[in-house]
């Protein structure tokens, strides 16, 4: 069988995965979908800025290499960052780096194929893959990612998706093209029968629940992240203030 491995903050689905070993390639770099090419640091930071990564959000870097995007997301942007890297040597190198930097509570590398790791809890996805690989990943991303999830790709676009932003970043002797995408659709909380809420924060969220406003719209009005609103809605659902959250894609 295969085994997933991760060190650091546990993604909630990790304990439910089958035991599998995904590292079975003997020739480094040639039998993987994408060869390892490090993203320049200036591009790393611009990718995270473009995605507007905020503290507490969950980021997955697919094909995380030496872990530099994961480390920057956790250290500089306050995200809970997960890298997915199939190469054992890069997994071990980046995991050791995270430990040395004291970031093990906020960052982790998963030694696995990104085709098989669930991404349903992601707020942001970053990728430096080939266009053909992006195309193969597209059905998985469309199926698993929630509306308004941001996807940033470096140099290679996702065929068939329309980017929100296309930006050139210049670094030394070459330029890099970044594509920002947003997963279409809406998550709309439906009001329940209960309206009174004692908790101040939950009450602020409840005031905006009318059966029409999306999580993204509520988050924008309150100046918080969609993740914070989603977590509040789970509490409001338990109280009967929210009946359900309808997903429209």
ZAMI-858050 format. One record per residue: x, y, z of N, C-alpha, C in turn; residue in one letter; residue number from 0. Coordinates in steps of 0.001 Angstrom, whole numbers. Layout:
SITE      n.c1      n.c2      n.c3     ca.c1     ca.c2     ca.c3      c.c1      c.c2      c.c3   rest    nr
SITE         X         Y         Z         X         Y         Z         X         Y         Z      a   NUM
...
This chain:
SITE      n.c1      n.c2      n.c3     ca.c1     ca.c2     ca.c3      c.c1      c.c2      c.c3   rest    nr
SITE       814     -1196         0         0         0         0       841      1236         0      x     0
SITE       160      2385        70       828      3675        79       663      4327      1436      x     1
SITE      1556      5251      1751      1487      5922      3045      1614      7430      2852      x     2
SITE       705      8163      3473       836      9610      3533      1638      9944      4777      x     3
SITE      2474     10971      4695      3221     11398      5873      3144     12898      5994      x     4
SITE      3039     13391      7213      3018     14835      7442      3530     15109      8836      x     5
SITE      4218     16212      9006      4653     16667     10318      4143     18079     10499      x     6
SITE      3628     18383     11686      3114     19722     11941      1636     19675     12224      x     7
SITE       920     20800     12035      -501     20861     12369     -1284     19905     11493      x     8
SITE     -2071     19057     12094     -2763     18020     11329     -3964     18582     10595      x     9
SITE     -3991     18372      9272     -5217     18638      8538     -6232     17606      9019      x    10
SITE     -7513     17974      9173     -8497     17099      9806     -8699     15765      9115      x    11
SITE     -8395     15703      7816     -8635     14468      7073     -7486     13476      7135      x    12
SITE     -6340     13906      7686     -5149     13065      7600     -5319     11705      8272      x    13
SITE     -6047     11702      9405     -6142     10463     10166     -7077      9454      9500      x    14
SITE     -7868      9880      8539     -8812      8987      7882     -8267      8389      6592      x    15
SITE     -7052      8753      6221     -6513      8302      4943     -5987      6876      5024      x    16
SITE     -6038      6142      3910     -5418      4816      3876     -3910      4951      3994      x    17
SITE     -3262      3928      4509     -1807      3947      4629     -1201      3656      3271      x    18
SITE      -531      4666      2694        18      4467      1367      1408      5069      1256      x    19
SITE      2214      4471       441      3571      4956       212      3684      5425     -1229      x    20
SITE      3764      6741     -1401      3733      7299     -2745      5119      7466     -3357      x    21
SITE      6169      7251     -2571      7506      7469     -3115      8066      6150     -3630      x    22
SITE      7951      5938     -4914      8426      4680     -5483      9247      4909     -6746      x    23
SITE      9648      6165     -6988     10388      6491     -8201     11877      6532     -7890      x    24
SITE     12671      5873     -8712     14098      5764     -8448     14901      6872     -9101      x    25
SITE     14460      7374    -10231     15222      8391    -10952     14684      9761    -10571      x    26
SITE     15443     10493     -9759     14972     11766     -9236     14649     12737    -10363      x    27
SITE     13434     13280    -10322     13066     14367    -11217     12552     13975    -12576      x    28
SITE     12883     12774    -13086     12532     12458    -14468     11199     11730    -14611      x    29
SITE     10753     11075    -13561      9524     10308    -13670      8371     10964    -12923      x    30
SITE      8585     12181    -12466      7516     12939    -11841      6835     13786    -12903      x    31
SITE      5626     14244    -12585      4894     15080    -13531      5600     16403    -13782      x    32
SITE      6273     16919    -12751      6887     18246    -12839      8282     18201    -12232      x    33
SITE      9323     18647    -12942     10659     18722    -12346     10695     19838    -11310      x    34
SITE     11586     19708    -10318     11667     20741     -9289     12481     21927     -9785      x    35
SITE     11838     23084     -9825     12493     24359    -10115     12018     25333     -9047      x    36
SITE     12939     25858     -8255     12555     26726     -7142     11974     28048     -7632      x    37
SITE     10920     28494     -6979     10334     29804     -7261     11170     30877     -6566      x    38
SITE     11623     31915     -7274     12393     32990     -6631     11618     33613     -5473      x    39
SITE     12335     34036     -4438     11693     34562     -3231     10778     35750     -3526      x    40
SITE     11184     36625     -4441     10350     37783     -4751      9026     37341     -5371      x    41
SITE      9060     36263     -6122      7840     35735     -6738      6978     35044     -5685      x    42
SITE      7619     34344     -4758      6893     33700     -3658      6036     34720     -2922      x    43
SITE      6662     35821     -2531      5934     36825     -1755      4833     37488     -2576      x    44
SITE      5092     37697     -3845      4061     38327     -4678      2878     37389     -4887      x    45
SITE      3128     36092     -5003      2037     35127     -5119      1137     35180     -3889      x    46
SITE      1755     35257     -2717       985     35290     -1473       260     36620     -1308      x    47
SITE       899     37697     -1749       238     39008     -1712      -940     39049     -2672      x    48
SITE      -752     38486     -3847     -1804     38478     -4858     -3022     37698     -4363      x    49
SITE     -2771     36623     -3634     -3862     35816     -3076     -4472     36446     -1830      x    50
SITE     -3837     37513     -1331     -4295     38186      -109     -4442     37193      1045      x    51
SITE     -3392     36424      1265     -3390     35449      2349     -3452     36180      3685      x    52
SITE     -4353     35735      4557     -4544     36390      5849     -4327     35395      6981      x    53
SITE     -4003     35914      8180     -3754     35022      9319     -4914     34060      9556      x    54
SITE     -4555     32811      9830     -5567     31803     10126     -6120     31080      8918      x    55
SITE     -5856     31590      7720     -6351     30914      6528     -5506     29668      6244      x    56
SITE     -6095     28746      5500     -5420     27487      5170     -4942     27534      3723      x    57
SITE     -3651     27314      3540     -3037     27342      2213     -2419     25986      1900      x    58
SITE     -2600     25540       667     -1921     24346       167     -1051     24745     -1021      x    59
SITE       228     24364      -964      1128     24553     -2099      1333     23190     -2742      x    60
SITE       862     23034     -3975       905     21739     -4646      2222     21582     -5399      x    61
SITE      3004     20590     -4997      4360     20444     -5516      5257     21432     -4808      x    62
SITE      5380     21284     -3483      5969     22342     -2644      7492     22399     -2667      x    63
SITE      8156     21418     -3291      9608     21511     -3446     10349     21667     -2139      x    64
SITE     11140     22743     -2023     11919     22967      -803     11118     23670       290      x    65
SITE      9832     23891        63      8949     24411      1107      8928     25913      1267      x    66
SITE      9532     26647       348      9668     28089       560      8325     28830       575      x    67
SITE      7359     28413      -233      6051     29075      -210      5333     28762      1098      x    68
SITE      5394     27512      1523      4768     27099      2780      5358     27877      3950      x    69
SITE      6673     27974      3986      7359     28677      5072      6997     30157      5081      x    70
SITE      7016     30795      3922      6673     32220      3853      5220     32455      4250      x    71
SITE      4318     31581      3816      2899     31741      4143      2670     31664      5646      x    72
SITE      3364     30733      6307      3208     30568      7752      3931     31663      8532      x    73
SITE      5176     31941      8148      6020     32865      8908      5639     34322      8704      x    74
SITE      5374     34707      7471      5158     36120      7160      3690     36513      7037      x    75
SITE      2825     35539      6737      1415     35856      6517       490     35241      7564      x    76
SITE      1038     34415      8458       238     33858      9548      -736     32775      9141      x    77
SITE      -524     32168      7980     -1431     31120      7504     -1092     29779      8147      x    78
SITE     -2050     28865      8103     -1784     27450      8365     -1452     26852      7004      x    79
SITE      -206     26537      6791       265     26220      5442       682     24761      5320      x    80
SITE       217     24134      4248       543     22740      3966      1164     22637      2578      x    81
SITE      2289     21963      2494      2874     21667      1197      2600     20218       853      x    82
SITE      2422     19941      -420      2245     18564      -879      3400     18254     -1826      x    83
SITE      4248     17321     -1426      5464     17030     -2185      5695     15521     -2244      x    84
SITE      5751     14981     -3438      5900     13531     -3605      7343     13055     -3454      x    85
SITE      8313     13920     -3752      9712     13506     -3658     10153     13425     -2202      x    86
SITE     10638     12269     -1815     11020     12033      -425     12138     12958        29      x    87
SITE     13127     13196      -838     14253     14038      -442     13802     15471      -177      x    88
SITE     12945     16006     -1036     12452     17369      -846     11520     17455       354      x    89
SITE     10726     16428       548      9850     16364      1729     10675     16430      3008      x    90
SITE     11725     15614      3084     12555     15582      4287     13293     16900      4480      x    91
SITE     13801     17467      3389     14529     18737      3458     13627     19860      3962      x    92
SITE     12435     19971      3400     11536     21064      3777     10949     20861      5170      x    93
SITE     10704     19613      5551     10206     19332      6900     11241     19722      7945      x    94
SITE     12510     19413      7670     13589     19783      8588     13714     21296      8699      x    95
SITE     13553     21985      7584     13636     23448      7574     12515     24062      8409      x    96
SITE     11321     23534      8272     10180     24018      9058     10441     23823     10554      x    97
SITE     10976     22662     10907     11289     22383     12311     12356     23333     12828      x    98
SITE     13411     23557     12037     14495     24451     12447     14002     25873     12681      x    99
SITE     13004     26295     11917     12467     27652     12033     11405     27771     13121      x   100
SITE     11085     26665     13771     10083     26692     14834      8670     26921     14328      x   101
SITE      8389     26435     13122      7080     26666     12505      6206     25413     12458      x   102
SITE      6590     24385     13206      5880     23110     13107      4426     23180     13546      x   103
SITE      4071     24218     14313      2670     24362     14730      1827     25058     13667      x   104
SITE      2474     25618     12640      1726     26354     11616      1960     25847     10199      x   105
SITE      2942     24977     10027      3284     24526      8676      3622     23044      8683      x   106
SITE      3330     22382      7574      3632     20954      7449      3766     20590      5981      x   107
SITE      4556     19567      5716      4688     19029      4366      4095     17623      4355      x   108
SITE      3287     17343      3360      2655     16036      3204      3374     15304      2072      x   109
SITE      3927     14145      2371      4662     13360      1380      3664     12509       599      x   110
SITE      3154     13068      -496      2075     12417     -1231      1945     13014     -2621      x   111
SITE      1107     12409     -3420       735     12958     -4722      -374     13979     -4532      x   112
SITE      -229     15136     -5158     -1282     16151     -4988     -2591     15747     -5658      x   113
SITE     -2575     14722     -6477     -3823     14239     -7063     -4690     13528     -6024      x   114
SITE     -4065     13089     -4930     -4777     12254     -3971     -5012     12913     -2618      x   115
SITE     -4490     14096     -2396     -4687     14783     -1118     -5956     15632     -1178      x   116
SITE     -6890     15456      -247     -8107     16281      -225     -7774     17753         0      x   117
SITE     -8464     18627      -708     -8198     20067      -632     -9432     20851      -194      x   118
SITE    -10409     20165       371    -11699     20794       663    -11622     21909      1700      x   119
SITE    -10606     21901      2560    -10519     22932      3594     -9616     24097      3195      x   120
SITE     -9202     24154      1934     -8283     25211      1485     -8983     26553      1311      x   121
SITE     -8293     27610      1697     -8695     28979      1364     -7897     29477       167      x   122
SITE     -6652     28986        66     -5745     29406     -1002     -4978     28185     -1509      x   123
SITE     -4819     28107     -2827     -3983     27088     -3460     -2907     27811     -4261      x   124
SITE     -1647     27369     -4120      -578     27900     -4965        38     26750     -5758      x   125
SITE       443     27042     -6994       980     26001     -7870      2036     26580     -8808      x   126
SITE      3112     25822     -8986      4095     26104    -10037      4271     24794    -10790      x   127
SITE      3297     24494    -11623      3236     23234    -12343      3156     23514    -13839      x   128
SITE      3163     22491    -14633      3030     22665    -16076      1563     22829    -16458      x   129
SITE      1302     23449    -17595       -73     23654    -18051      -811     22323    -18179      x   130
SITE      -124     21306    -18679      -769     19995    -18825     -1155     19406    -17472      x   131
SITE      -330     19640    -16465      -633     19146    -15120     -1785     19947    -14522      x   132
SITE     -1766     21261    -14725     -2877     22094    -14258     -4197     21610    -14845      x   133
SITE     -4149     21226    -16120     -5373     20757    -16775     -5854     19445    -16169      x   134
SITE     -4914     18583    -15827     -5292     17318    -15189     -5815     17532    -13776      x   135
SITE     -5314     18564    -13117     -5761     18879    -11756     -7108     19598    -11737      x   136
SITE     -7466     20215    -12829     -8648     21080    -12875     -9928     20403    -12375      x   137
SITE    -10258     19196    -12820    -11488     18567    -12316    -11485     18383    -10797      x   138
SITE    -10334     18038    -10237    -10218     17879     -8785    -10440     19211     -8075      x   139
SITE     -9822     20268     -8587     -9972     21588     -7986    -11420     22059     -8068      x   140
SITE    -12042     21861     -9215    -13431     22294     -9393    -14381     21517     -8493      x   141
SITE    -14062     20268     -8246    -14920     19435     -7405    -14745     19734     -5920      x   142
SITE    -13497     19932     -5488    -13204     20003     -4058    -13168     21412     -3475      x   143
SITE    -12745     22393     -4256    -12581     23734     -3695    -13920     24439     -3547      x   144
SITE    -14072     25169     -2459    -15310     25902     -2203    -15321     27203     -2993      x   145
SITE    -16515     27755     -3222    -16605     29048     -3907    -15740     30103     -3218      x   146
SITE    -15116     30948     -4018    -14272     32068     -3574    -12879     31638     -3123      x   147
SITE    -12564     30340     -3184    -11186     29909     -2922    -10271     30520     -3980      x   148
SITE     -9119     31052     -3553     -8184     31675     -4493     -7124     30669     -4926      x   149
SITE     -6823     30686     -6207     -5799     29812     -6778     -4797     30695     -7515      x   150
SITE     -3526     30602     -7141     -2474     31374     -7812     -1511     30406     -8481      x   151
SITE     -1312     30579     -9784      -363     29747    -10513       792     30607    -11026      x   152
SITE      1957     29990    -11090      3185     30669    -11514      3547     30197    -12917      x   153
SITE      3539     31109    -13854      3971     30904    -15246      3045     30046    -16115      x   154
SITE      2309     29142    -15521      1458     28250    -16319        -3     28409    -15907      x   155
SITE      -856     28729    -16880     -2260     28967    -16561     -3039     27666    -16452      x   156
SITE     -4281     27792    -15981     -5202     26658    -15930     -6098     26751    -17157      x   157
SITE     -5957     25847    -18121     -6741     25935    -19356     -8246     25948    -19082      x   158
SITE     -8933     26894    -19716    -10374     26969    -19564    -10848     27839    -18420      x   159
SITE     -9939     28243    -17534    -10311     29149    -16446     -9986     30582    -16849      x   160
SITE    -10807     31514    -16400    -10559     32925    -16677     -9924     33571    -15446      x   161
SITE     -8688     34043    -15540     -8040     34649    -14376     -8661     35984    -13989      x   162
SITE     -8665     36252    -12697     -9109     37545    -12181     -8024     38583    -12411      x   163
SITE     -6770     38143    -12246     -5608     39023    -12427     -4510     38235    -13136      x   164
SITE     -3841     38885    -14087     -2613     38349    -14687     -1540     39405    -14470      x   165
SITE      -424     39008    -13882       584     39999    -13493      1981     39510    -13850      x   166
SITE      2803     40432    -14310      4212     40138    -14592      5063     40561    -13389      x   167
SITE      5950     39682    -12972      6893     39995    -11902      8299     39861    -12479      x   168
SITE      9104     40905    -12314     10453     40898    -12891     11481     40588    -11805      x   169
SITE     12366     39648    -12132     13362     39184    -11167     14653     38894    -11919      x   170
SITE     15688     39689    -11607     16992     39550    -12251     16850     39527    -13773      x   171
SITE     17149     38404    -14401     17239     38368    -15860     15958     37921    -16551      x   172
SITE     14930     37600    -15790     13723     37095    -16444     12455     37626    -15776      x   173
SITE     11345     37451    -16475     10051     37844    -15922      9239     36591    -15616      x   174
SITE      8318     36733    -14695      7456     35632    -14280      6013     36095    -14410      x   175
SITE      5169     35234    -14927      3759     35586    -15062      2957     34859    -13984      x   176
SITE      2145     35618    -13266      1297     35057    -12218      -166     35168    -12626      x   177
SITE      -919     34121    -12340     -2352     34090    -12639     -3121     33895    -11333      x   178
SITE     -4055     34790    -11067     -4928     34647     -9903     -6319     34251    -10377      x   179
SITE     -6804     33141     -9840     -8152     32673    -10150     -8983     32648     -8868      x   180
SITE    -10280     32749     -9028    -11193     32582     -7901    -12253     31556     -8293      x   181
SITE    -12449     30559     -7444    -13442     29525     -7738    -14830     30165     -7752      x   182
SITE    -15573     30004     -8846    -16883     30658     -8956    -17930     30008     -8051      x   183
SITE    -19027     30736     -7860    -20133     30226     -7061    -20298     30991     -5763      x   184
SITE    -21263     30563     -4970    -21546     31220     -3693    -21902     30185     -2633      x   185
SITE    -21557     30514     -1388    -22042     29777      -222    -23019     30702       493      x   186
SITE    -24280     30322       546    -25313     31196      1107    -25939     30551      2340      x   187
SITE    -25768     31164      3520    -26407     30629      4729    -27911     30910      4724      x   188
SITE    -28696     29891      5049    -30151     30010      5098    -30583     30183      6550      x   189
SITE    -31368     31222      6859    -31768     31481      8250    -32562     30325      8856      x   190
SITE    -32334     30089     10152    -33120     29111     10896    -34247     29806     11640      x   191
SITE    -34828     29113     12606    -35976     29664     13335    -35560     30564     14492      x   192
SITE    -34374     30343     15035    -33897     31132     16172    -33191     32385     15670      x   193
SITE    -33427     33524     16305    -32772     34766     15892    -31907     35378     16995      x   194
SITE    -32287     35170     18271    -31560     35799     19380    -30238     35078     19644      x   195
SITE    -29156     35866     19734    -27827     35320     20006    -27155     36191     21056      x   196
SITE    -26643     35569     22112    -26003     36334     23183    -24578     36747     22825      x   197
SITE    -23852     35862     22181    -22463     36148     21833    -22398     37306     20834      x   198
SITE    -21553     38292     21143    -21495     39500     20319    -21037     39207     18888      x   199
SITE    -19960     38429     18750    -19429     38128     17422    -20433     37328     16601      x   200
SITE    -21007     36303     17210    -22000     35504     16493    -23211     36351     16117      x   201
SITE    -23554     37293     16998    -24672     38186     16705    -24396     39074     15504      x   202
SITE    -23142     39529     15373    -22780     40360     14220    -22931     39579     12919      x   203
SITE    -22499     38326     12945    -22637     37489     11750    -24107     37222     11466      x   204
SITE    -24872     36916     12512    -26291     36582     12355    -27086     37722     11723      x   205
SITE    -26687     38951     12003    -27398     40115     11453    -27361     40154      9929      x   206
SITE    -26366     39516      9349    -26199     39572      7893    -26781     38352      7179      x   207
SITE    -27367     37442      7935    -27930     36229      7328    -29365     36496      6901      x   208
SITE    -29574     36558      5583    -30911     36862      5061    -31345     35906      3956      x   209
SITE    -30543     34868      3725    -30891     33910      2681    -30437     34320      1298      x   210
SITE    -29799     35501      1205    -29323     35990       -94    -27833     36320       -65      x   211
SITE    -27346     36838      1067    -25944     37235      1183    -25044     36007      1268      x   212
SITE    -23954     36026       516    -23005     34909       525    -21993     35074      1653      x   213
SITE    -21261     34000      1934    -20211     34071      2946    -19185     35132      2581      x   214
SITE    -18840     35209      1310    -17860     36196       863    -18365     37611      1107      x   215
SITE    -19633     37855       824    -20214     39187      1034    -20271     39533      2515      x   216
SITE    -20641     38561      3345    -20693     38794      4792    -19291     39076      5330      x   217
SITE    -18310     38303      4878    -16928     38497      5322    -16417     39881      4939      x   218
SITE    -16746     40324      3731    -16318     41648      3264    -16933     42748      4119      x   219
SITE    -18212     42624      4421    -18894     43638      5237    -18326     43708      6652      x   220
SITE    -17943     42558      7194    -17432     42515      8563    -15916     42701      8635      x   221
SITE    -15251     42703      7479    -13803     42879      7454    -13037     41703      8021      x   222
SITE    -13572     40493      7806    -12926     39284      8310    -12747     38301      7150      x   223
SITE    -12191     37137      7434    -12000     36133      6390    -13258     35277      6236      x   224
SITE    -13387     34676      5071    -14495     33747      4838    -14416     32595      5828      x   225
SITE    -13217     32160      6159    -13049     31067      7127    -13636     31446      8480      x   226
SITE    -13425     32673      8930    -13980     33107     10210    -15507     33099     10180      x   227
SITE    -16073     33528      9065    -17534     33512      8928    -18034     32076      8908      x   228
SITE    -17343     31207      8184    -17755     29805      8092    -17746     29140      9469      x   229
SITE    -16714     29433     10262    -16638     28870     11611    -17761     29406     12492      x   230
SITE    -18084     30693     12339    -19195     31270     13103    -20521     30637     12700      x   231
SITE    -20684     30382     11420    -21928     29779     10932    -22130     28378     11488      x   232
SITE    -21053     27660     11708    -21167     26325     12296    -21728     26421     13710      x   233
SITE    -21284     27425     14462    -21823     27637     15807    -23278     28088     15739      x   234
SITE    -23591     28951     14793    -24967     29436     14638    -25903     28318     14190      x   235
SITE    -25378     27389     13428    -26193     26240     13015    -26572     25396     14228      x   236
SITE    -25634     25208     15147    -25905     24448     16370    -26968     25133     17223      x   237
SITE    -27000     26464     17165    -27970     27238     17951    -29326     27351     17266      x   238
SITE    -29398     26927     16009    -30656     27025     15277    -30839     28322     14524      x   239
SITE    -29803     29175     14538    -29882     30457     13829    -29693     30242     12329      x   240
SITE    -28910     29243     11981    -28686     28889     10579    -29233     27487     10336      x   241
SITE    -30042     27359      9309    -30597     26050      8967    -29595     25224      8170      x   242
SITE    -28979     25860      7177    -28000     25189      6330    -27211     26240      5564      x   243
SITE    -26138     25807      4929    -25387     26671      4024    -25506     26060      2634      x   244
SITE    -26164     26787      1762    -26401     26300       406    -25233     26698      -491      x   245
SITE    -24697     25734     -1215    -23593     26003     -2137    -24131     26055     -3558      x   246
SITE    -23898     27176     -4214    -24338     27369     -5596    -23106     27530     -6465      x   247
SITE    -22914     26627     -7413    -21754     26713     -8307    -22210     26952     -9735      x   248
